[in-house]
Amino acid sequence: MQSNRVVIIPTVLLETEWVLRSIAKYSRIRVLELFRSMMASHDFMIIDREDIERALAAFEAGMDFADAMHFCLSDEATTFVTFDRDLVRRAKKLRPDASVELADTL
């Protein structure tokens, strides 16, 4: 029997969130509800599911969705570097043991 599941990769979720919030004017809560229903559905195969679930939790806690995705999809063994001071603060709050640093400006 062939599966009719739709494969969702992380970059699709990034673009979908941007379109829903910027163009369709969805609220943060509505985006979360939609993504959580997708995660619970057997119609979708979510690539990097555990990382996406952590990103959704960070988004719910107030982190920007793209920032949450980048941070949660990054390799925990490496240092995550950003120019965004708020992201550093939120990332350390989310994962205190994470190596997150503010980049030096040019």
Stockholm file with secondary structure:
# STOCKHOLM 1.0

chainA/1-106         MQSNRVVIIPTVLLETEWVLRSIAKYSRIRVLELFRSMMASHDFMIIDREDIERALAAFEAGMDFADAMHFCLSDEATTFVTFDRDLVRRAKKLRPDASVELADTL
#=GR chainA/1-106 SS CCCCCEEECHHHHHHHHHIIIIISCCCHHHHHHHHHHHHHCTTEEETTHHHHHHHHHHHHTTCCHHHHHHHHHSCTTSCEEESCHHHHHHHHHHCTTSCEEECCCC
#=GC SS_cons         CCCCCEEECHHHHHHHHHIIIIISCCCHHHHHHHHHHHHHCTTEEETTHHHHHHHHHHHHTTCCHHHHHHHHHSCTTSCEEESCHHHHHHHHHHCTTSCEEECCCC
//
